[in-house]
Amino acid sequence: MRSPRRCSRNGCPRQAVATLTYVYTESTAVVGPLAAFAEPHTYDLCEPHARSLTAPRGWDVVRHEGEFEPPPPTTGDLVALAEA
């Protein structure tokens, strides 16, 4: 079974529920629901880090206003549980 994605912040053991993406051309940090797949230029964040993120001076933060939900189990996860 695949282990859940963890927060990208150093030393944080929490499960990721949000994805941070930087839009450099617009000086914007976007925090949204967890992306379906981990991408090399994005960062997975737990809820406390997603809610408290600040951007560098002169940058804007666009933040998802709803609840951050953990991702549902994938079909592979369910099959692994059934086989265990």
Contacts in CASP RR format, 6 or more apart in sequence:
PFRMAT RR
TARGET T0000
AUTHOR 0000-0000-0000
METHOD contacts of the structure
MODEL  1
MRSPRRCSRNGCPRQAVATLTYVYTESTAVVGPLAAFAEPHTYDLCEPHA
RSLTAPRGWDVVRHEGEFEPPPPTTGDLVALAEA
1 76 0 8 1.000
1 77 0 8 1.000
1 80 0 8 1.000
1 81 0 8 1.000
1 84 0 8 1.000
2 74 0 8 1.000
2 76 0 8 1.000
2 77 0 8 1.000
2 80 0 8 1.000
4 15 0 8 1.000
4 16 0 8 1.000
4 70 0 8 1.000
4 71 0 8 1.000
5 15 0 8 1.000
5 16 0 8 1.000
5 34 0 8 1.000
5 38 0 8 1.000
5 44 0 8 1.000
5 71 0 8 1.000
6 12 0 8 1.000
6 13 0 8 1.000
6 14 0 8 1.000
6 15 0 8 1.000
6 16 0 8 1.000
6 44 0 8 1.000
6 46 0 8 1.000
7 13 0 8 1.000
7 14 0 8 1.000
7 15 0 8 1.000
7 16 0 8 1.000
7 44 0 8 1.000
7 45 0 8 1.000
7 46 0 8 1.000
7 49 0 8 1.000
8 16 0 8 1.000
8 20 0 8 1.000
8 43 0 8 1.000
8 44 0 8 1.000
8 45 0 8 1.000
9 45 0 8 1.000
9 46 0 8 1.000
9 49 0 8 1.000
12 46 0 8 1.000
12 49 0 8 1.000
14 46 0 8 1.000
14 47 0 8 1.000
14 48 0 8 1.000
14 49 0 8 1.000
15 46 0 8 1.000
15 70 0 8 1.000
16 34 0 8 1.000
16 44 0 8 1.000
16 45 0 8 1.000
16 46 0 8 1.000
17 33 0 8 1.000
17 34 0 8 1.000
17 45 0 8 1.000
17 46 0 8 1.000
17 47 0 8 1.000
17 50 0 8 1.000
17 68 0 8 1.000
17 69 0 8 1.000
17 70 0 8 1.000
17 71 0 8 1.000
18 31 0 8 1.000
18 32 0 8 1.000
18 33 0 8 1.000
18 34 0 8 1.000
18 44 0 8 1.000
18 45 0 8 1.000
18 46 0 8 1.000
18 47 0 8 1.000
18 49 0 8 1.000
18 50 0 8 1.000
18 64 0 8 1.000
18 68 0 8 1.000
19 31 0 8 1.000
19 32 0 8 1.000
19 33 0 8 1.000
19 34 0 8 1.000
19 35 0 8 1.000
19 42 0 8 1.000
19 43 0 8 1.000
19 44 0 8 1.000
19 45 0 8 1.000
20 29 0 8 1.000
20 30 0 8 1.000
20 31 0 8 1.000
20 32 0 8 1.000
20 42 0 8 1.000
20 43 0 8 1.000
20 44 0 8 1.000
20 45 0 8 1.000
20 50 0 8 1.000
20 53 0 8 1.000
21 29 0 8 1.000
21 30 0 8 1.000
21 41 0 8 1.000
21 42 0 8 1.000
21 43 0 8 1.000
22 28 0 8 1.000
22 29 0 8 1.000
22 30 0 8 1.000
22 41 0 8 1.000
23 29 0 8 1.000
23 30 0 8 1.000
26 60 0 8 1.000
27 58 0 8 1.000
27 59 0 8 1.000
27 60 0 8 1.000
28 55 0 8 1.000
28 59 0 8 1.000
28 60 0 8 1.000
28 61 0 8 1.000
28 62 0 8 1.000
29 53 0 8 1.000
29 55 0 8 1.000
29 59 0 8 1.000
29 60 0 8 1.000
29 61 0 8 1.000
29 62 0 8 1.000
30 61 0 8 1.000
30 62 0 8 1.000
30 63 0 8 1.000
31 45 0 8 1.000
31 50 0 8 1.000
31 53 0 8 1.000
31 61 0 8 1.000
31 62 0 8 1.000
31 63 0 8 1.000
31 64 0 8 1.000
32 50 0 8 1.000
32 63 0 8 1.000
32 64 0 8 1.000
32 68 0 8 1.000
33 64 0 8 1.000
33 68 0 8 1.000
33 69 0 8 1.000
34 44 0 8 1.000
34 68 0 8 1.000
34 70 0 8 1.000
34 71 0 8 1.000
35 42 0 8 1.000
35 44 0 8 1.000
38 44 0 8 1.000
45 53 0 8 1.000
47 68 0 8 1.000
50 63 0 8 1.000
50 64 0 8 1.000
50 68 0 8 1.000
51 63 0 8 1.000
53 61 0 8 1.000
53 63 0 8 1.000
54 61 0 8 1.000
55 61 0 8 1.000
73 81 0 8 1.000
END
